[in-house]
Amino acid sequence: MTAAPSRVVVRAPNWLGDVVLSLPAVRDIRSAFPAARLAVVARPSVAALYEAVPEVDEVRVAAGFTAEVAAMRGNFDLAILLPNSIGTALATVVARIPARWGFATQGRGGLLTRAVAVPDSVRGSSQVNYYRAMLAAMGLPTSAGADTSLAPPPAWRDQGRALLGPGVFFGVAPGAAKGTAKQWPPERFAAAADRLSATLEATAVLLGSAADAEAGRAVAAAMKAPSLDLCGRTDLRAFAGVVASLQALVANDSGAMHLGAAVGIPTVGVFGPTNAEETHPVGARATFVRGVADCSPCRHVTCPIDHRCMTTVSPDAVVDALLREVRA
């Protein structure tokens, strides 16, 4: 591609946490093509979040291959693919986008006009670096920082505050996608939440999707202090509004954790089977606590033994880590 593109589309990651960690790359794309119209094609589950990203001019929602092709056909000069799948590359070919850039993963290199191997230098480091390494290999300048920040629009914050009602609140997000291995036990969350309720003089809010409702109920039942259960009661806009209205957040390695870090509230993530070096929360007031086990990180969906990587994390360790961020 010799001339600068005037219409650029970014194929977004499919998971909320990955979306947040890809924001520095999206901002680098905006800086590289300042005069272009920058669009994002994203799944319905994450698309709304880009409405809070000022660098993005347009958000196109697409559920499935056919919808993805329709969203892109005839509209763009350049597609930049953040996911690794062969399906996302094929969609850009069928959509007849002339320039198609991405990592040469899953054997899709022949479908792309610029394809590069994943450099060894980013393996085992933050996912932020993974996305930007692809841009750098394409010849685009990348920033030194890691700006994952998000500012939910006022309407989202209003929705969040309406759901919370009067008072002071902190968040507890006990769920996690892709199985139970990443989930800290409910009784540990409950013990941490009870101590935080007393220390912060605030009410715990249980957060998550409808799929996290069972985990939320288990935490609430084990708590001594009162709580507010919002699991399954928010869409993504309201969810972001709620999180931005909190004093602090405790979460598993999950989209909720990354969102808390992005909106700038004190956030601590609990890590066990996943690699904290790759997916730790990125933000000025975010940190994590990691369990100790010889088998970690294993990336199992369910633990085949005794969940030792998570049960070695004590409630006091998590609370102390969060309070350091609150008081910083």
One Martini backbone bead per residue (centre of mass of N, CA, C, O) as a GRO file, in nm:
protein
  328
    1MET     BB    1   0.091   0.041   0.028
    2THR     BB    2   0.136   0.373  -0.065
    3ALA     BB    3  -0.105   0.509   0.033
    4ALA     BB    4  -0.286   0.646   0.254
    5PRO     BB    5  -0.543   0.557   0.424
    6SER     BB    6  -0.900   0.652   0.458
    7ARG     BB    7  -1.003   0.346   0.544
    8VAL     BB    8  -1.018   0.199   0.866
    9VAL     BB    9  -1.013  -0.136   1.008
   10VAL     BB   10  -1.081  -0.291   1.321
   11ARG     BB   11  -1.047  -0.600   1.456
   12ALA     BB   12  -1.170  -0.705   1.735
   13PRO     BB   13  -1.172  -0.842   2.007
   14ASN     BB   14  -1.382  -1.085   2.198
   15TRP     BB   15  -1.279  -0.972   2.476
   16LEU     BB   16  -1.281  -0.746   2.718
   17GLY     BB   17  -0.988  -0.757   2.816
   18ASP     BB   18  -0.862  -0.740   2.529
   19VAL     BB   19  -0.975  -0.469   2.457
   20VAL     BB   20  -0.827  -0.307   2.670
   21LEU     BB   21  -0.530  -0.410   2.586
   22SER     BB   22  -0.572  -0.280   2.282
   23LEU     BB   23  -0.586   0.036   2.306
   24PRO     BB   24  -0.296   0.125   2.243
   25ALA     BB   25  -0.312   0.027   1.947
   26VAL     BB   26  -0.546   0.201   1.856
   27ARG     BB   27  -0.395   0.468   1.916
   28ASP     BB   28  -0.166   0.412   1.715
   29ILE     BB   29  -0.342   0.402   1.463
   30ARG     BB   30  -0.447   0.686   1.482
   31SER     BB   31  -0.162   0.823   1.466
   32ALA     BB   32  -0.081   0.696   1.185
   33PHE     BB   33  -0.401   0.783   1.082
   34PRO     BB   34  -0.530   1.089   1.118
   35ALA     BB   35  -0.718   1.111   0.836
   36ALA     BB   36  -0.872   0.870   0.895
   37ARG     BB   37  -1.127   0.645   0.905
   38LEU     BB   38  -1.212   0.487   1.215
   39ALA     BB   39  -1.299   0.150   1.256
   40VAL     BB   40  -1.502  -0.099   1.429
   41VAL     BB   41  -1.520  -0.453   1.458
   42ALA     BB   42  -1.768  -0.617   1.670
   43ARG     BB   43  -1.899  -0.774   1.908
   44PRO     BB   44  -2.175  -0.734   2.102
   45SER     BB   45  -2.024  -0.780   2.388
   46VAL     BB   46  -1.802  -0.517   2.311
   47ALA     BB   47  -1.879  -0.271   2.127
   48ALA     BB   48  -1.972  -0.038   2.325
   49LEU     BB   49  -1.691   0.044   2.440
   50TYR     BB   50  -1.606   0.224   2.185
   51GLU     BB   51  -1.781   0.476   2.268
   52ALA     BB   52  -1.528   0.547   2.486
   53VAL     BB   53  -1.340   0.593   2.219
   54PRO     BB   54  -1.225   0.873   2.061
   55GLU     BB   55  -1.048   0.740   1.823
   56VAL     BB   56  -1.326   0.637   1.729
   57ASP     BB   57  -1.566   0.682   1.466
   58GLU     BB   58  -1.670   0.369   1.440
   59VAL     BB   59  -1.926   0.117   1.508
   60ARG     BB   60  -1.942  -0.234   1.423
   61VAL     BB   61  -2.178  -0.486   1.440
   62ALA     BB   62  -2.085  -0.847   1.461
   63ALA     BB   63  -2.249  -1.174   1.422
   64GLY     BB   64  -2.053  -1.333   1.244
   65PHE     BB   65  -1.936  -1.385   0.933
   66THR     BB   66  -2.151  -1.253   0.752
   67ALA     BB   67  -2.170  -0.985   0.913
   68GLU     BB   68  -1.874  -0.908   0.885
   69VAL     BB   69  -1.864  -0.879   0.583
   70ALA     BB   70  -2.093  -0.668   0.559
   71ALA     BB   71  -1.945  -0.449   0.739
   72MET     BB   72  -1.686  -0.431   0.518
   73ARG     BB   73  -1.791  -0.412   0.243
   74GLY     BB   74  -1.673  -0.142   0.050
   75ASN     BB   75  -1.533   0.050   0.307
   76PHE     BB   76  -1.215  -0.040   0.286
   77ASP     BB   77  -0.849  -0.030   0.266
   78LEU     BB   78  -0.793  -0.127   0.575
   79ALA     BB   79  -0.701  -0.416   0.772
   80ILE     BB   80  -0.682  -0.480   1.129
   81LEU     BB   81  -0.585  -0.772   1.311
   82LEU     BB   82  -0.615  -0.880   1.644
   83PRO     BB   83  -0.695  -1.142   1.596
   84ASN     BB   84  -0.585  -1.494   1.514
   85SER     BB   85  -0.787  -1.590   1.317
   86ILE     BB   86  -0.884  -1.719   1.012
   87GLY     BB   87  -1.172  -1.596   0.994
   88THR     BB   88  -1.094  -1.293   0.998
   89ALA     BB   89  -0.930  -1.305   0.737
   90LEU     BB   90  -1.148  -1.415   0.545
   91ALA     BB   91  -1.346  -1.178   0.574
   92THR     BB   92  -1.159  -0.967   0.429
   93VAL     BB   93  -1.154  -1.111   0.160
   94VAL     BB   94  -1.460  -1.123   0.101
   95ALA     BB   95  -1.474  -0.796   0.142
   96ARG     BB   96  -1.240  -0.667  -0.034
   97ILE     BB   97  -0.980  -0.588   0.114
   98PRO     BB   98  -0.676  -0.487   0.000
   99ALA     BB   99  -0.566  -0.446   0.301
  100ARG     BB  100  -0.404  -0.703   0.518
  101TRP     BB  101  -0.337  -0.719   0.869
  102GLY     BB  102  -0.124  -0.959   1.055
  103PHE     BB  103  -0.082  -1.235   1.208
  104ALA     BB  104   0.064  -1.564   1.126
  105THR     BB  105  -0.188  -1.733   1.224
  106GLN     BB  106  -0.339  -2.031   1.156
  107GLY     BB  107  -0.238  -2.019   0.847
  108ARG     BB  108  -0.315  -1.701   0.730
  109GLY     BB  109  -0.092  -1.555   0.561
  110GLY     BB  110  -0.220  -1.587   0.262
  111LEU     BB  111  -0.465  -1.372   0.336
  112LEU     BB  112  -0.242  -1.162   0.364
  113THR     BB  113  -0.050  -0.872   0.280
  114ARG     BB  114   0.043  -0.861   0.591
  115ALA     BB  115   0.271  -1.089   0.755
  116VAL     BB  116   0.360  -1.195   1.090
  117ALA     BB  117   0.538  -1.311   1.330
  118VAL     BB  118   0.558  -1.386   1.648
  119PRO     BB  119   0.752  -1.251   1.869
  120ASP     BB  120   0.948  -1.359   2.126
  121SER     BB  121   0.952  -1.086   2.298
  122VAL     BB  122   0.620  -1.115   2.375
  123ARG     BB  123   0.643  -1.365   2.521
  124GLY     BB  124   0.518  -1.331   2.848
  125SER     BB  125   0.388  -1.062   2.810
  126SER     BB  126   0.198  -0.820   2.769
  127GLN     BB  127  -0.073  -0.781   2.564
  128VAL     BB  128   0.000  -0.499   2.478
  129ASN     BB  129   0.262  -0.589   2.323
  130TYR     BB  130   0.138  -0.777   2.117
  131TYR     BB  131  -0.020  -0.573   1.945
  132ARG     BB  132   0.221  -0.369   1.892
  133ALA     BB  133   0.413  -0.564   1.744
  134MET     BB  134   0.251  -0.577   1.485
  135LEU     BB  135   0.270  -0.279   1.410
  136ALA     BB  136   0.578  -0.257   1.403
  137ALA     BB  137   0.613  -0.475   1.176
  138MET     BB  138   0.444  -0.273   0.973
  139GLY     BB  139   0.576   0.031   1.041
  140LEU     BB  140   0.451   0.141   1.297
  141PRO     BB  141   0.423   0.357   1.535
  142THR     BB  142   0.490   0.329   1.891
  143SER     BB  143   0.423   0.363   2.206
  144ALA     BB  144   0.555   0.359   2.533
  145GLY     BB  145   0.297   0.336   2.655
  146ALA     BB  146  -0.027   0.230   2.840
  147ASP     BB  147  -0.328   0.335   2.720
  148THR     BB  148  -0.632   0.207   2.885
  149SER     BB  149  -0.821   0.431   2.908
  150LEU     BB  150  -1.153   0.518   3.045
  151ALA     BB  151  -1.457   0.727   2.980
  152PRO     BB  152  -1.753   0.719   3.073
  153PRO     BB  153  -2.028   0.838   2.994
  154PRO     BB  154  -2.266   1.005   3.163
  155ALA     BB  155  -2.500   0.804   3.100
  156TRP     BB  156  -2.359   0.561   3.226
  157ARG     BB  157  -2.323   0.673   3.511
  158ASP     BB  158  -2.622   0.715   3.565
  159GLN     BB  159  -2.698   0.420   3.547
  160GLY     BB  160  -2.515   0.321   3.772
  161ARG     BB  161  -2.628   0.498   4.006
  162ALA     BB  162  -2.919   0.394   3.986
  163LEU     BB  163  -2.845   0.099   4.069
  164LEU     BB  164  -2.706   0.169   4.343
  165GLY     BB  165  -2.761   0.423   4.478
  166PRO     BB  166  -2.718   0.523   4.777
  167GLY     BB  167  -2.380   0.559   4.860
  168VAL     BB  168  -2.109   0.331   4.925
  169PHE     BB  169  -1.894   0.143   4.690
  170PHE     BB  170  -1.783  -0.190   4.613
  171GLY     BB  171  -1.633  -0.444   4.419
  172VAL     BB  172  -1.743  -0.785   4.319
  173ALA     BB  173  -1.584  -1.031   4.090
  174PRO     BB  174  -1.641  -1.387   4.084
  175GLY     BB  175  -1.605  -1.423   3.790
  176ALA     BB  176  -1.526  -1.624   3.481
  177ALA     BB  177  -1.426  -1.708   3.194
  178LYS     BB  178  -1.354  -2.025   3.101
  179GLY     BB  179  -1.427  -2.130   3.376
  180THR     BB  180  -1.320  -2.212   3.725
  181ALA     BB  181  -1.008  -2.180   3.770
  182LYS     BB  182  -1.015  -1.847   3.801
  183GLN     BB  183  -1.179  -1.890   4.072
  184TRP     BB  184  -1.222  -1.768   4.358
  185PRO     BB  185  -1.344  -1.851   4.637
  186PRO     BB  186  -1.629  -1.741   4.786
  187GLU     BB  187  -1.521  -1.729   5.086
  188ARG     BB  188  -1.291  -1.532   5.015
  189PHE     BB  189  -1.455  -1.303   4.908
  190ALA     BB  190  -1.626  -1.265   5.163
  191ALA     BB  191  -1.397  -1.197   5.360
  192ALA     BB  192  -1.297  -0.952   5.204
  193ALA     BB  193  -1.567  -0.794   5.197
  194ASP     BB  194  -1.606  -0.762   5.500
  195ARG     BB  195  -1.350  -0.596   5.551
  196LEU     BB  196  -1.413  -0.369   5.347
  197SER     BB  197  -1.677  -0.272   5.466
  198ALA     BB  198  -1.543  -0.171   5.731
  199THR     BB  199  -1.305   0.005   5.619
  200LEU     BB  200  -1.481   0.176   5.391
  201GLU     BB  201  -1.778   0.212   5.451
  202ALA     BB  202  -1.914  -0.014   5.252
  203THR     BB  203  -2.077  -0.166   4.982
  204ALA     BB  204  -2.122  -0.458   4.829
  205VAL     BB  205  -2.086  -0.539   4.474
  206LEU     BB  206  -2.217  -0.765   4.258
  207LEU     BB  207  -2.047  -0.870   3.958
  208GLY     BB  208  -2.194  -0.954   3.634
  209SER     BB  209  -2.322  -1.186   3.463
  210ALA     BB  210  -2.548  -1.432   3.438
  211ALA     BB  211  -2.317  -1.651   3.462
  212ASP     BB  212  -2.238  -1.519   3.766
  213ALA     BB  213  -2.476  -1.560   3.968
  214GLU     BB  214  -2.388  -1.801   4.141
  215ALA     BB  215  -2.132  -1.672   4.254
  216GLY     BB  216  -2.274  -1.430   4.382
  217ARG     BB  217  -2.456  -1.587   4.577
  218ALA     BB  218  -2.227  -1.727   4.734
  219VAL     BB  219  -2.102  -1.472   4.848
  220ALA     BB  220  -2.350  -1.349   4.989
  221ALA     BB  221  -2.401  -1.598   5.178
  222ALA     BB  222  -2.101  -1.568   5.320
  223MET     BB  223  -2.175  -1.304   5.423
  224LYS     BB  224  -2.226  -1.061   5.683
  225ALA     BB  225  -2.261  -0.838   5.508
  226PRO     BB  226  -2.413  -0.643   5.310
  227SER     BB  227  -2.552  -0.659   4.968
  228LEU     BB  228  -2.530  -0.608   4.604
  229ASP     BB  229  -2.697  -0.762   4.327
  230LEU     BB  230  -2.586  -0.730   3.963
  231CYS     BB  231  -2.605  -0.989   3.831
  232GLY     BB  232  -2.743  -0.960   3.511
  233ARG     BB  233  -2.833  -0.621   3.525
  234THR     BB  234  -2.625  -0.548   3.288
  235ASP     BB  235  -2.494  -0.381   3.056
  236LEU     BB  236  -2.207  -0.249   2.942
  237ARG     BB  237  -2.269   0.044   3.005
  238ALA     BB  238  -2.369   0.006   3.298
  239PHE     BB  239  -2.124  -0.145   3.399
  240ALA     BB  240  -1.926   0.089   3.358
  241GLY     BB  241  -2.084   0.287   3.539
  242VAL     BB  242  -2.055   0.129   3.798
  243VAL     BB  243  -1.746   0.101   3.814
  244ALA     BB  244  -1.692   0.418   3.806
  245SER     BB  245  -1.861   0.441   4.103
  246LEU     BB  246  -1.639   0.311   4.260
  247GLN     BB  247  -1.389   0.267   4.510
  248ALA     BB  248  -1.354  -0.048   4.434
  249LEU     BB  249  -1.187  -0.370   4.322
  250VAL     BB  250  -1.262  -0.723   4.312
  251ALA     BB  251  -1.098  -0.981   4.106
  252ASN     BB  252  -1.059  -1.170   3.865
  253ASP     BB  253  -0.942  -1.282   3.573
  254SER     BB  254  -1.106  -1.024   3.394
  255GLY     BB  255  -1.300  -0.788   3.254
  256ALA     BB  256  -1.358  -0.636   3.515
  257MET     BB  257  -1.068  -0.582   3.593
  258HIS     BB  258  -0.990  -0.416   3.338
  259LEU     BB  259  -1.206  -0.199   3.374
  260GLY     BB  260  -1.117  -0.088   3.645
  261ALA     BB  261  -0.838   0.002   3.546
  262ALA     BB  262  -0.940   0.190   3.310
  263VAL     BB  263  -1.122   0.388   3.507
  264GLY     BB  264  -0.927   0.425   3.784
  265ILE     BB  265  -0.973   0.222   4.001
  266PRO     BB  266  -0.915   0.039   4.257
  267THR     BB  267  -0.739  -0.272   4.169
  268VAL     BB  268  -0.774  -0.634   4.216
  269GLY     BB  269  -0.622  -0.935   4.114
  270VAL     BB  270  -0.677  -1.288   4.088
  271PHE     BB  271  -0.418  -1.536   4.054
  272GLY     BB  272  -0.336  -1.864   3.890
  273PRO     BB  273  -0.364  -2.023   3.591
  274THR     BB  274  -0.270  -1.755   3.492
  275ASN     BB  275  -0.065  -1.512   3.337
  276ALA     BB  276   0.021  -1.216   3.480
  277GLU     BB  277   0.226  -1.107   3.266
  278GLU     BB  278  -0.003  -1.096   3.037
  279THR     BB  279  -0.302  -1.018   3.220
  280HIS     BB  280  -0.263  -0.781   3.376
  281PRO     BB  281  -0.349  -0.501   3.508
  282VAL     BB  282  -0.383  -0.170   3.351
  283GLY     BB  283  -0.288   0.082   3.585
  284ALA     BB  284  -0.233   0.321   3.831
  285ARG     BB  285  -0.457   0.140   4.039
  286ALA     BB  286  -0.327  -0.150   3.973
  287THR     BB  287  -0.331  -0.500   4.074
  288PHE     BB  288  -0.191  -0.816   4.209
  289VAL     BB  289  -0.255  -1.161   4.308
  290ARG     BB  290  -0.054  -1.457   4.349
  291GLY     BB  291  -0.038  -1.775   4.339
  292VAL     BB  292   0.114  -2.079   4.478
  293ALA     BB  293   0.239  -2.304   4.220
  294ASP     BB  294   0.396  -2.535   4.023
  295CYS     BB  295   0.140  -2.543   3.801
  296SER     BB  296   0.183  -2.238   3.766
  297PRO     BB  297   0.074  -2.182   3.472
  298CYS     BB  298  -0.191  -2.384   3.299
  299ARG     BB  299  -0.480  -2.297   3.161
  300HIS     BB  300  -0.710  -2.424   3.285
  301VAL     BB  301  -1.052  -2.448   3.314
  302THR     BB  302  -1.016  -2.688   3.509
  303CYS     BB  303  -0.921  -2.834   3.794
  304PRO     BB  304  -0.751  -3.152   3.839
  305ILE     BB  305  -0.721  -3.096   4.147
  306ASP     BB  306  -0.696  -2.844   4.428
  307HIS     BB  307  -0.665  -2.531   4.363
  308ARG     BB  308  -0.389  -2.409   4.486
  309CYS     BB  309  -0.346  -2.131   4.338
  310MET     BB  310  -0.605  -2.005   4.496
  311THR     BB  311  -0.585  -2.110   4.804
  312THR     BB  312  -0.309  -1.938   4.857
  313VAL     BB  313  -0.506  -1.699   4.866
  314SER     BB  314  -0.566  -1.450   5.081
  315PRO     BB  315  -0.774  -1.212   5.195
  316ASP     BB  316  -0.556  -1.025   5.319
  317ALA     BB  317  -0.381  -0.991   5.065
  318VAL     BB  318  -0.600  -0.854   4.896
  319VAL     BB  319  -0.679  -0.621   5.081
  320ASP     BB  320  -0.399  -0.495   5.114
  321ALA     BB  321  -0.356  -0.435   4.815
  322LEU     BB  322  -0.603  -0.249   4.782
  323LEU     BB  323  -0.542  -0.039   5.007
  324ARG     BB  324  -0.287   0.070   4.875
  325GLU     BB  325  -0.444   0.194   4.635
  326VAL     BB  326  -0.640   0.372   4.794
  327ARG     BB  327  -0.390   0.531   4.955
  328ALA     BB  328  -0.210   0.647   4.710
   0.00000   0.00000   0.00000
